[in-house]
């Protein structure tokens, strides 16, 4: 269910007033004070914005490609969303990205530009819309933690369209449960164990859905249908998980789709554009089984 523009404005206004205009505040995390910033990377934001005057009329996928290349080289950083254990805080960090915040922030930046936005508040607004179930931030359980849930919810909100009927596609049924069975790994669930049952109920809903995915050995068949800006979710055989890694499609001058992502590999550890085509990227993987693709929609 989509949320209205006015309700999203109200949400971001409430968020910002609670912490000061994109300022910082003190919070306790397992008994330790910690400085948290709702928005990091103002200089990166301004740099991209200064180059975007002629980008707003581009198709949203192409626009995402422009933004993604501006983020190339950004250090990989995990856990940037875990700012508090007592409440959920929507944040953006352009100085450190993981595989999800990379594609999520790129999409949010593109949506903001397409709507004529030009402020950190506007970017936070768009990120909140895609990050949270129904576009509304509530407690920790309102965040779309599982990527297949993110894809499902954002298709309902008309921010993306799952790509169906691609050559080589097969049925994919998520079997998630990692969060509820490993609740000790999540500080907010440790602090609020009453949320575990809510997470478990969400996992049951996720497991009732089905998607189309492309097995690794058939990616070459679907590759010609992919476009710059398409979102990539890599399906996994790891117990309790649905999608273990994410990124974006980027087609260079050769027109061949490549994979762009925030890499956590020790030799890389930054936002990287893979040199080989998508169909050749994961050939040696023992845990990745295939990929789900989704196309961004014009806001």
Rosetta blueprint (number, residue, H / E / L):
1 X L
2 X L
3 X L
4 X L
5 X H
6 X H
7 X H
8 X H
9 X H
10 X H
11 X H
12 X H
13 X H
14 X H
15 X H
16 X H
17 X H
18 X H
19 X H
20 X L
21 X L
22 X L
23 X L
24 X E
25 X E
26 X E
27 X E
28 X E
29 X E
30 X L
31 X L
32 X E
33 X E
34 X E
35 X E
36 X E
37 X E
38 X L
39 X E
40 X E
41 X L
42 X H
43 X H
44 X H
45 X H
46 X H
47 X H
48 X H
49 X H
50 X H
51 X L
52 X L
53 X L
54 X L
55 X L
56 X L
57 X L
58 X L
59 X L
60 X H
61 X H
62 X H
63 X H
64 X H
65 X H
66 X H
67 X H
68 X H
69 X H
70 X H
71 X L
72 X L
73 X L
74 X L
75 X E
76 X E
77 X L
78 X L
79 X L
80 X L
81 X L
82 X L
83 X L
84 X L
85 X L
86 X L
87 X L
88 X L
89 X L
90 X L
91 X L
92 X E
93 X E
94 X L
95 X L
96 X L
97 X E
98 X L
99 X H
100 X H
101 X H
102 X H
103 X H
104 X H
105 X H
106 X H
107 X H
108 X H
109 X H
110 X H
111 X H
112 X H
113 X H
114 X H
115 X L
116 X L
117 X L
118 X L
119 X L
120 X H
121 X H
122 X H
123 X H
124 X H
125 X H
126 X H
127 X H
128 X H
129 X H
130 X H
131 X H
132 X E
133 X H
134 X H
135 X H
136 X L
137 X L
138 X L
139 X L
140 X H
141 X H
142 X H
143 X E
144 X L
145 X L
146 X L
147 X H
148 X H
149 X H
150 X H
151 X H
152 X H
153 X H
154 X H
155 X H
156 X H
157 X L
158 X L
159 X L
160 X E
161 X E
162 X E
163 X L
164 X L
165 X L
166 X L
167 X L
168 X L
169 X E
170 X E
171 X E
172 X E
173 X L
174 X L
175 X L
176 X E
177 X L
178 X H
179 X H
180 X H
181 X H
182 X L
183 X H
184 X H
185 X H
186 X L
187 X H
188 X H
189 X H
190 X H
191 X H
192 X L
193 X H
194 X H
195 X H
196 X H
197 X H
198 X H
199 X H
200 X H
201 X H
202 X H
203 X H
204 X H
205 X H
206 X H
207 X H
208 X L
209 X L
210 X L
211 X E
212 X E
213 X E
214 X E
215 X E
216 X H
217 X H
218 X H
219 X H
220 X H
221 X H
222 X H
223 X H
224 X H
225 X H
226 X L
227 X L
228 X L
229 X L
230 X L
231 X E
232 X E
233 X E
234 X E
235 X E
236 X E
237 X L
238 X L
239 X L
240 X E
241 X L
242 X L
243 X E
244 X E
245 X E
246 X E
247 X E
248 X E
249 X E
250 X E
251 X E
252 X L
253 X L
254 X L
255 X L
256 X L
257 X E
258 X E
259 X E
260 X E
261 X E
262 X E
263 X L
264 X L
265 X L
266 X L
267 X L
268 X L
269 X L
270 X E
271 X E
272 X E
273 X E
274 X E
275 X E
276 X E
277 X E
278 X H
279 X H
280 X H
281 X L
282 X L
283 X L
284 X L
285 X L
286 X L
287 X L
288 X E
289 X E
290 X E
291 X E
292 X E
293 X E
294 X E
295 X E
296 X E
297 X L
298 X L
299 X L
